[in-house]
Amino acid sequence: MKTATVADLRNHFPKVAAWVAEGHTIAITRRGRTVANLVPPTAPGLADKPFKMPDFAAQAKAIWGDRPPMTAAEVQAMEDFMNEGQQG
């Protein structure tokens, strides 16, 4: 098993990542004591799957329906109302 210090991770991460990619398990040490182990993935990970962007428009429609967003005047009126309550 190879070892790397926390400083090695910070300063030489590409080298440590290459070791893991080659299949090595890396013991991460701090002040001579092992604090963690980096192990290569045993199954296909998230990096092997294509990223699918969420459909934000569909999520917004599911939450809010067809209601239009608030206008700037409505937002200002709501802020004014909230500020009046804090002053009294």
Biopython code that builds the backbone (N, CA, C, O; Angstrom):
import numpy as np
from Bio.PDB.StructureBuilder import StructureBuilder

atoms = [
    (1, "MET", "N", (0.857, -1.167, 0.000)),
    (1, "MET", "CA", (0.000, 0.000, 0.000)),
    (1, "MET", "C", (0.903, 1.230, 0.000)),
    (1, "MET", "O", (1.862, 1.317, 0.767)),
    (2, "LYS", "N", (0.580, 2.161, -0.862)),
    (2, "LYS", "CA", (1.321, 3.411, -0.926)),
    (2, "LYS", "C", (0.779, 4.364, 0.127)),
    (2, "LYS", "O", (-0.366, 4.233, 0.558)),
    (3, "THR", "N", (1.606, 5.328, 0.542)),
    (3, "THR", "CA", (1.170, 6.323, 1.508)),
    (3, "THR", "C", (1.396, 7.712, 0.943)),
    (3, "THR", "O", (2.291, 7.935, 0.127)),
    (4, "ALA", "N", (0.568, 8.638, 1.392)),
    (4, "ALA", "CA", (0.692, 10.043, 1.034)),
    (4, "ALA", "C", (0.264, 10.861, 2.243)),
    (4, "ALA", "O", (-0.652, 10.478, 2.971)),
    (5, "THR", "N", (0.924, 11.971, 2.448)),
    (5, "THR", "CA", (0.549, 12.838, 3.555)),
    (5, "THR", "C", (-0.555, 13.785, 3.108)),
    (5, "THR", "O", (-0.847, 13.903, 1.918)),
    (6, "VAL", "N", (-1.157, 14.452, 4.072)),
    (6, "VAL", "CA", (-2.166, 15.448, 3.752)),
    (6, "VAL", "C", (-1.542, 16.540, 2.878)),
    (6, "VAL", "O", (-2.177, 17.044, 1.952)),
    (7, "ALA", "N", (-0.292, 16.896, 3.183)),
    (7, "ALA", "CA", (0.408, 17.900, 2.368)),
    (7, "ALA", "C", (0.611, 17.402, 0.940)),
    (7, "ALA", "O", (0.512, 18.184, -0.005)),
    (8, "ASP", "N", (0.898, 16.095, 0.771)),
    (8, "ASP", "CA", (1.023, 15.535, -0.581)),
    (8, "ASP", "C", (-0.273, 15.692, -1.357)),
    (8, "ASP", "O", (-0.259, 16.019, -2.544)),
    (9, "LEU", "N", (-1.398, 15.456, -0.679)),
    (9, "LEU", "CA", (-2.686, 15.627, -1.351)),
    (9, "LEU", "C", (-2.866, 17.061, -1.815)),
    (9, "LEU", "O", (-3.330, 17.314, -2.927)),
    (10, "ARG", "N", (-2.494, 17.995, -0.952)),
    (10, "ARG", "CA", (-2.666, 19.398, -1.272)),
    (10, "ARG", "C", (-1.725, 19.840, -2.402)),
    (10, "ARG", "O", (-2.125, 20.565, -3.313)),
    (11, "ASN", "N", (-0.484, 19.394, -2.323)),
    (11, "ASN", "CA", (0.535, 19.901, -3.245)),
    (11, "ASN", "C", (0.779, 19.040, -4.478)),
    (11, "ASN", "O", (1.268, 19.539, -5.492)),
    (12, "HIS", "N", (0.447, 17.761, -4.405)),
    (12, "HIS", "CA", (0.754, 16.846, -5.515)),
    (12, "HIS", "C", (-0.422, 15.924, -5.825)),
    (12, "HIS", "O", (-0.229, 14.737, -6.086)),
    (13, "PHE", "N", (-1.631, 16.464, -5.797)),
    (13, "PHE", "CA", (-2.813, 15.623, -5.987)),
    (13, "PHE", "C", (-2.813, 14.865, -7.311)),
    (13, "PHE", "O", (-3.205, 13.699, -7.318)),
    (14, "PRO", "N", (-2.398, 15.454, -8.432)),
    (14, "PRO", "CA", (-2.419, 14.672, -9.685)),
    (14, "PRO", "C", (-1.612, 13.374, -9.598)),
    (14, "PRO", "O", (-2.014, 12.355, -10.160)),
    (15, "LYS", "N", (-0.468, 13.408, -8.890)),
    (15, "LYS", "CA", (0.339, 12.203, -8.743)),
    (15, "LYS", "C", (-0.400, 11.161, -7.904)),
    (15, "LYS", "O", (-0.411, 9.980, -8.249)),
    (16, "VAL", "N", (-1.016, 11.596, -6.805)),
    (16, "VAL", "CA", (-1.751, 10.674, -5.930)),
    (16, "VAL", "C", (-2.966, 10.121, -6.666)),
    (16, "VAL", "O", (-3.269, 8.933, -6.554)),
    (17, "ALA", "N", (-3.662, 10.967, -7.414)),
    (17, "ALA", "CA", (-4.830, 10.508, -8.172)),
    (17, "ALA", "C", (-4.419, 9.491, -9.235)),
    (17, "ALA", "O", (-5.165, 8.552, -9.513)),
    (18, "ALA", "N", (-3.251, 9.669, -9.825)),
    (18, "ALA", "CA", (-2.765, 8.702, -10.821)),
    (18, "ALA", "C", (-2.518, 7.347, -10.173)),
    (18, "ALA", "O", (-2.805, 6.313, -10.778)),
    (19, "TRP", "N", (-1.991, 7.337, -8.952)),
    (19, "TRP", "CA", (-1.788, 6.068, -8.242)),
    (19, "TRP", "C", (-3.118, 5.353, -8.047)),
    (19, "TRP", "O", (-3.219, 4.148, -8.275)),
    (20, "VAL", "N", (-4.136, 6.095, -7.625)),
    (20, "VAL", "CA", (-5.451, 5.487, -7.407)),
    (20, "VAL", "C", (-6.008, 4.980, -8.732)),
    (20, "VAL", "O", (-6.591, 3.898, -8.788)),
    (21, "ALA", "N", (-5.831, 5.756, -9.796)),
    (21, "ALA", "CA", (-6.326, 5.335, -11.111)),
    (21, "ALA", "C", (-5.640, 4.062, -11.580)),
    (21, "ALA", "O", (-6.231, 3.277, -12.322)),
    (22, "GLU", "N", (-4.386, 3.847, -11.151)),
    (22, "GLU", "CA", (-3.664, 2.622, -11.510)),
    (22, "GLU", "C", (-4.113, 1.427, -10.680)),
    (22, "GLU", "O", (-3.714, 0.294, -10.951)),
    (23, "GLY", "N", (-4.951, 1.680, -9.657)),
    (23, "GLY", "CA", (-5.472, 0.578, -8.856)),
    (23, "GLY", "C", (-4.859, 0.455, -7.475)),
    (23, "GLY", "O", (-5.178, -0.485, -6.747)),
    (24, "HIS", "N", (-3.985, 1.383, -7.093)),
    (24, "HIS", "CA", (-3.349, 1.328, -5.778)),
    (24, "HIS", "C", (-4.275, 1.897, -4.700)),
    (24, "HIS", "O", (-5.038, 2.832, -4.943)),
    (25, "THR", "N", (-4.188, 1.311, -3.508)),
    (25, "THR", "CA", (-4.838, 1.879, -2.336)),
    (25, "THR", "C", (-3.820, 2.784, -1.666)),
    (25, "THR", "O", (-2.667, 2.393, -1.481)),
    (26, "ILE", "N", (-4.237, 3.993, -1.300)),
    (26, "ILE", "CA", (-3.328, 4.973, -0.717)),
    (26, "ILE", "C", (-3.752, 5.241, 0.722)),
    (26, "ILE", "O", (-4.910, 5.564, 0.989)),
    (27, "ALA", "N", (-2.799, 5.105, 1.649)),
    (27, "ALA", "CA", (-3.040, 5.465, 3.043)),
    (27, "ALA", "C", (-2.691, 6.942, 3.200)),
    (27, "ALA", "O", (-1.562, 7.347, 2.924)),
    (28, "ILE", "N", (-3.654, 7.743, 3.641)),
    (28, "ILE", "CA", (-3.435, 9.167, 3.864)),
    (28, "ILE", "C", (-3.018, 9.344, 5.322)),
    (28, "ILE", "O", (-3.719, 8.912, 6.237)),
    (29, "THR", "N", (-1.867, 9.986, 5.524)),
    (29, "THR", "CA", (-1.347, 10.141, 6.873)),
    (29, "THR", "C", (-1.251, 11.608, 7.267)),
    (29, "THR", "O", (-1.046, 12.494, 6.437)),
    (30, "ARG", "N", (-1.407, 11.824, 8.561)),
    (30, "ARG", "CA", (-1.184, 13.142, 9.158)),
    (30, "ARG", "C", (-0.365, 12.903, 10.423)),
    (30, "ARG", "O", (-0.785, 12.165, 11.314)),
    (31, "ARG", "N", (0.803, 13.530, 10.493)),
    (31, "ARG", "CA", (1.717, 13.372, 11.633)),
    (31, "ARG", "C", (2.025, 11.902, 11.900)),
    (31, "ARG", "O", (2.111, 11.469, 13.049)),
    (32, "GLY", "N", (2.189, 11.143, 10.816)),
    (32, "GLY", "CA", (2.591, 9.753, 10.935)),
    (32, "GLY", "C", (1.479, 8.762, 11.213)),
    (32, "GLY", "O", (1.733, 7.559, 11.281)),
    (33, "ARG", "N", (0.264, 9.233, 11.372)),
    (33, "ARG", "CA", (-0.860, 8.337, 11.649)),
    (33, "ARG", "C", (-1.800, 8.310, 10.453)),
    (33, "ARG", "O", (-2.062, 9.342, 9.835)),
    (34, "THR", "N", (-2.298, 7.142, 10.136)),
    (34, "THR", "CA", (-3.239, 7.014, 9.034)),
    (34, "THR", "C", (-4.581, 7.608, 9.446)),
    (34, "THR", "O", (-5.147, 7.247, 10.478)),
    (35, "VAL", "N", (-5.086, 8.539, 8.608)),
    (35, "VAL", "CA", (-6.369, 9.169, 8.896)),
    (35, "VAL", "C", (-7.446, 8.758, 7.899)),
    (35, "VAL", "O", (-8.637, 8.927, 8.158)),
    (36, "ALA", "N", (-7.020, 8.214, 6.748)),
    (36, "ALA", "CA", (-7.990, 7.795, 5.736)),
    (36, "ALA", "C", (-7.294, 6.902, 4.726)),
    (36, "ALA", "O", (-6.066, 6.861, 4.645)),
    (37, "ASN", "N", (-8.098, 6.194, 3.967)),
    (37, "ASN", "CA", (-7.597, 5.394, 2.848)),
    (37, "ASN", "C", (-8.320, 5.802, 1.579)),
    (37, "ASN", "O", (-9.545, 5.925, 1.556)),
    (38, "LEU", "N", (-7.545, 6.009, 0.523)),
    (38, "LEU", "CA", (-8.128, 6.237, -0.799)),
    (38, "LEU", "C", (-8.071, 4.915, -1.542)),
    (38, "LEU", "O", (-7.002, 4.322, -1.687)),
    (39, "VAL", "N", (-9.210, 4.458, -2.005)),
    (39, "VAL", "CA", (-9.250, 3.183, -2.712)),
    (39, "VAL", "C", (-9.827, 3.399, -4.099)),
    (39, "VAL", "O", (-10.685, 4.261, -4.292)),
    (40, "PRO", "N", (-9.360, 2.622, -5.063)),
    (40, "PRO", "CA", (-9.947, 2.752, -6.402)),
    (40, "PRO", "C", (-11.378, 2.249, -6.395)),
    (40, "PRO", "O", (-11.729, 1.392, -5.584)),
    (41, "PRO", "N", (-12.199, 2.762, -7.277)),
    (41, "PRO", "CA", (-13.593, 2.316, -7.320)),
    (41, "PRO", "C", (-13.676, 0.848, -7.716)),
    (41, "PRO", "O", (-12.912, 0.367, -8.552)),
    (42, "THR", "N", (-14.628, 0.147, -7.093)),
    (42, "THR", "CA", (-14.808, -1.269, -7.416)),
    (42, "THR", "C", (-15.900, -1.473, -8.452)),
    (42, "THR", "O", (-15.949, -2.502, -9.126)),
    (43, "ALA", "N", (-16.769, -0.487, -8.571)),
    (43, "ALA", "CA", (-17.862, -0.554, -9.539)),
    (43, "ALA", "C", (-17.864, 0.749, -10.334)),
    (43, "ALA", "O", (-17.257, 1.733, -9.913)),
    (44, "PRO", "N", (-18.539, 0.757, -11.470)),
    (44, "PRO", "CA", (-18.602, 2.011, -12.218)),
    (44, "PRO", "C", (-19.162, 3.120, -11.339)),
    (44, "PRO", "O", (-20.189, 2.946, -10.681)),
    (45, "GLY", "N", (-18.488, 4.249, -11.333)),
    (45, "GLY", "CA", (-18.893, 5.357, -10.489)),
    (45, "GLY", "C", (-19.660, 6.408, -11.251)),
    (45, "GLY", "O", (-20.047, 6.209, -12.403)),
    (46, "LEU", "N", (-19.871, 7.525, -10.594)),
    (46, "LEU", "CA", (-20.606, 8.621, -11.207)),
    (46, "LEU", "C", (-19.877, 9.175, -12.424)),
    (46, "LEU", "O", (-20.511, 9.659, -13.362)),
    (47, "ALA", "N", (-18.550, 9.107, -12.413)),
    (47, "ALA", "CA", (-17.792, 9.653, -13.533)),
    (47, "ALA", "C", (-18.040, 8.867, -14.819)),
    (47, "ALA", "O", (-17.845, 9.385, -15.918)),
    (48, "ASP", "N", (-18.473, 7.606, -14.674)),
    (48, "ASP", "CA", (-18.710, 6.788, -15.860)),
    (48, "ASP", "C", (-20.074, 7.046, -16.490)),
    (48, "ASP", "O", (-20.328, 6.635, -17.622)),
    (49, "LYS", "N", (-20.947, 7.726, -15.756)),
    (49, "LYS", "CA", (-22.283, 7.991, -16.271)),
    (49, "LYS", "C", (-22.352, 9.420, -16.811)),
    (49, "LYS", "O", (-21.790, 10.334, -16.207)),
    (50, "PRO", "N", (-23.019, 9.617, -17.919)),
    (50, "PRO", "CA", (-23.152, 10.991, -18.420)),
    (50, "PRO", "C", (-24.032, 11.810, -17.473)),
    (50, "PRO", "O", (-25.009, 11.304, -16.922)),
    (51, "PHE", "N", (-23.674, 13.064, -17.299)),
    (51, "PHE", "CA", (-24.435, 13.947, -16.427)),
    (51, "PHE", "C", (-25.666, 14.442, -17.165)),
    (51, "PHE", "O", (-25.568, 14.916, -18.297)),
    (52, "LYS", "N", (-26.823, 14.335, -16.526)),
    (52, "LYS", "CA", (-28.062, 14.814, -17.114)),
    (52, "LYS", "C", (-28.508, 16.044, -16.345)),
    (52, "LYS", "O", (-28.759, 15.978, -15.142)),
    (53, "MET", "N", (-28.603, 17.152, -17.036)),
    (53, "MET", "CA", (-29.014, 18.408, -16.416)),
    (53, "MET", "C", (-30.474, 18.311, -15.994)),
    (53, "MET", "O", (-31.307, 17.845, -16.771)),
    (54, "PRO", "N", (-30.805, 18.746, -14.762)),
    (54, "PRO", "CA", (-32.194, 18.707, -14.320)),
    (54, "PRO", "C", (-33.069, 19.634, -15.167)),
    (54, "PRO", "O", (-32.597, 20.646, -15.683)),
    (55, "ASP", "N", (-34.326, 19.282, -15.300)),
    (55, "ASP", "CA", (-35.273, 20.117, -16.036)),
    (55, "ASP", "C", (-35.892, 21.094, -15.043)),
    (55, "ASP", "O", (-36.927, 20.814, -14.439)),
    (56, "PHE", "N", (-35.238, 22.246, -14.886)),
    (56, "PHE", "CA", (-35.680, 23.226, -13.902)),
    (56, "PHE", "C", (-37.053, 23.785, -14.238)),
    (56, "PHE", "O", (-37.843, 24.058, -13.335)),
    (57, "ALA", "N", (-37.348, 23.958, -15.507)),
    (57, "ALA", "CA", (-38.654, 24.496, -15.899)),
    (57, "ALA", "C", (-39.773, 23.532, -15.479)),
    (57, "ALA", "O", (-40.815, 23.970, -14.991)),
    (58, "ALA", "N", (-39.565, 22.245, -15.664)),
    (58, "ALA", "CA", (-40.576, 21.266, -15.275)),
    (58, "ALA", "C", (-40.735, 21.226, -13.755)),
    (58, "ALA", "O", (-41.851, 21.084, -13.254)),
    (59, "GLN", "N", (-39.632, 21.351, -13.018)),
    (59, "GLN", "CA", (-39.717, 21.369, -11.568)),
    (59, "GLN", "C", (-40.471, 22.601, -11.087)),
    (59, "GLN", "O", (-41.304, 22.503, -10.186)),
    (60, "ALA", "N", (-40.190, 23.756, -11.676)),
    (60, "ALA", "CA", (-40.881, 24.982, -11.292)),
    (60, "ALA", "C", (-42.370, 24.875, -11.589)),
    (60, "ALA", "O", (-43.202, 25.311, -10.793)),
    (61, "LYS", "N", (-42.700, 24.296, -12.731)),
    (61, "LYS", "CA", (-44.113, 24.143, -13.083)),
    (61, "LYS", "C", (-44.806, 23.188, -12.114)),
    (61, "LYS", "O", (-45.961, 23.406, -11.750)),
    (62, "ALA", "N", (-44.107, 22.128, -11.692)),
    (62, "ALA", "CA", (-44.686, 21.186, -10.737)),
    (62, "ALA", "C", (-44.950, 21.860, -9.390)),
    (62, "ALA", "O", (-45.923, 21.538, -8.709)),
    (63, "ILE", "N", (-44.084, 22.792, -9.012)),
    (63, "ILE", "CA", (-44.245, 23.470, -7.730)),
    (63, "ILE", "C", (-45.265, 24.600, -7.824)),
    (63, "ILE", "O", (-46.168, 24.693, -6.992)),
    (64, "TRP", "N", (-45.128, 25.453, -8.826)),
    (64, "TRP", "CA", (-45.915, 26.673, -8.910)),
    (64, "TRP", "C", (-47.079, 26.603, -9.882)),
    (64, "TRP", "O", (-47.939, 27.484, -9.867)),
    (65, "GLY", "N", (-47.131, 25.594, -10.715)),
    (65, "GLY", "CA", (-48.193, 25.501, -11.708)),
    (65, "GLY", "C", (-48.002, 26.541, -12.795)),
    (65, "GLY", "O", (-46.868, 26.864, -13.147)),
    (66, "ASP", "N", (-49.083, 27.066, -13.329)),
    (66, "ASP", "CA", (-49.007, 28.046, -14.405)),
    (66, "ASP", "C", (-49.041, 29.480, -13.885)),
    (66, "ASP", "O", (-49.159, 30.417, -14.675)),
    (67, "ARG", "N", (-48.940, 29.666, -12.577)),
    (67, "ARG", "CA", (-48.983, 30.998, -11.988)),
    (67, "ARG", "C", (-47.769, 31.813, -12.459)),
    (67, "ARG", "O", (-46.640, 31.330, -12.379)),
    (68, "PRO", "N", (-47.988, 33.035, -12.946)),
    (68, "PRO", "CA", (-46.849, 33.841, -13.403)),
    (68, "PRO", "C", (-46.019, 34.311, -12.215)),
    (68, "PRO", "O", (-46.531, 34.400, -11.099)),
    (69, "PRO", "N", (-44.743, 34.613, -12.445)),
    (69, "PRO", "CA", (-43.909, 35.101, -11.345)),
    (69, "PRO", "C", (-44.377, 36.478, -10.883)),
    (69, "PRO", "O", (-45.094, 37.170, -11.605)),
    (70, "MET", "N", (-43.975, 36.864, -9.696)),
    (70, "MET", "CA", (-44.361, 38.163, -9.152)),
    (70, "MET", "C", (-43.683, 39.280, -9.944)),
    (70, "MET", "O", (-42.538, 39.149, -10.378)),
    (71, "THR", "N", (-44.400, 40.358, -10.118)),
    (71, "THR", "CA", (-43.824, 41.518, -10.796)),
    (71, "THR", "C", (-42.996, 42.301, -9.789)),
    (71, "THR", "O", (-43.095, 42.077, -8.583)),
    (72, "ALA", "N", (-42.173, 43.224, -10.294)),
    (72, "ALA", "CA", (-41.356, 44.058, -9.418)),
    (72, "ALA", "C", (-42.238, 44.896, -8.501)),
    (72, "ALA", "O", (-41.888, 45.116, -7.342)),
    (73, "ALA", "N", (-43.372, 45.365, -9.003)),
    (73, "ALA", "CA", (-44.286, 46.159, -8.181)),
    (73, "ALA", "C", (-44.862, 45.317, -7.039)),
    (73, "ALA", "O", (-45.003, 45.813, -5.921)),
    (74, "GLU", "N", (-45.196, 44.053, -7.307)),
    (74, "GLU", "CA", (-45.718, 43.181, -6.260)),
    (74, "GLU", "C", (-44.660, 42.898, -5.195)),
    (74, "GLU", "O", (-44.962, 42.868, -4.002)),
    (75, "VAL", "N", (-43.430, 42.694, -5.632)),
    (75, "VAL", "CA", (-42.343, 42.456, -4.683)),
    (75, "VAL", "C", (-42.150, 43.691, -3.807)),
    (75, "VAL", "O", (-42.016, 43.574, -2.589)),
    (76, "GLN", "N", (-42.137, 44.883, -4.427)),
    (76, "GLN", "CA", (-41.970, 46.128, -3.669)),
    (76, "GLN", "C", (-43.107, 46.334, -2.681)),
    (76, "GLN", "O", (-42.864, 46.749, -1.549)),
    (77, "ALA", "N", (-44.339, 46.053, -3.080)),
    (77, "ALA", "CA", (-45.484, 46.188, -2.188)),
    (77, "ALA", "C", (-45.350, 45.243, -1.000)),
    (77, "ALA", "O", (-45.679, 45.616, 0.126)),
    (78, "MET", "N", (-44.872, 44.027, -1.238)),
    (78, "MET", "CA", (-44.699, 43.071, -0.156)),
    (78, "MET", "C", (-43.598, 43.543, 0.798)),
    (78, "MET", "O", (-43.748, 43.435, 2.015)),
    (79, "GLU", "N", (-42.497, 44.064, 0.257)),
    (79, "GLU", "CA", (-41.426, 44.578, 1.108)),
    (79, "GLU", "C", (-41.906, 45.756, 1.944)),
    (79, "GLU", "O", (-41.588, 45.847, 3.130)),
    (80, "ASP", "N", (-42.672, 46.661, 1.331)),
    (80, "ASP", "CA", (-43.205, 47.803, 2.064)),
    (80, "ASP", "C", (-44.110, 47.336, 3.202)),
    (80, "ASP", "O", (-44.045, 47.866, 4.311)),
    (81, "PHE", "N", (-44.947, 46.350, 2.925)),
    (81, "PHE", "CA", (-45.847, 45.809, 3.938)),
    (81, "PHE", "C", (-45.053, 45.213, 5.099)),
    (81, "PHE", "O", (-45.391, 45.428, 6.263)),
    (82, "MET", "N", (-43.994, 44.464, 4.779)),
    (82, "MET", "CA", (-43.177, 43.842, 5.826)),
    (82, "MET", "C", (-42.445, 44.903, 6.646)),
    (82, "MET", "O", (-42.317, 44.771, 7.864)),
    (83, "ASN", "N", (-41.968, 45.948, 5.985)),
    (83, "ASN", "CA", (-41.242, 47.009, 6.696)),
    (83, "ASN", "C", (-42.179, 47.790, 7.610)),
    (83, "ASN", "O", (-41.756, 48.231, 8.678)),
    (84, "GLU", "N", (-43.435, 47.974, 7.223)),
    (84, "GLU", "CA", (-44.407, 48.677, 8.072)),
    (84, "GLU", "C", (-44.643, 47.914, 9.365)),
    (84, "GLU", "O", (-44.772, 48.511, 10.434)),
    (85, "GLY", "N", (-44.700, 46.600, 9.262)),
    (85, "GLY", "CA", (-44.924, 45.763, 10.445)),
    (85, "GLY", "C", (-43.749, 45.799, 11.409)),
    (85, "GLY", "O", (-43.940, 45.639, 12.615)),
    (86, "GLN", "N", (-42.548, 46.003, 10.908)),
    (86, "GLN", "CA", (-41.368, 46.036, 11.765)),
    (86, "GLN", "C", (-41.220, 47.384, 12.473)),
    (86, "GLN", "O", (-40.629, 47.457, 13.550)),
    (87, "GLN", "N", (-41.754, 48.449, 11.873)),
    (87, "GLN", "CA", (-41.600, 49.785, 12.442)),
    (87, "GLN", "C", (-42.596, 50.026, 13.585)),
    (87, "GLN", "O", (-42.314, 50.820, 14.483)),
    (88, "GLY", "N", (-43.728, 49.368, 13.564)),
    (88, "GLY", "CA", (-44.801, 49.635, 14.520)),
    (88, "GLY", "C", (-44.677, 48.888, 15.742)),
    (88, "GLY", "O", (-45.515, 49.019, 16.634)),
]
sb = StructureBuilder()
sb.init_structure("model")
sb.init_model(0)
sb.init_chain("A")
sb.init_seg("    ")
for serial, (resi, resn, name, xyz) in enumerate(atoms, 1):
    if name == "N":
        sb.init_residue(resn, " ", resi, " ")
    sb.init_atom(name, np.array(xyz, "f"), 0.0, 1.0, " ", f" {name:<3s}", serial, name[0])
structure = sb.get_structure()
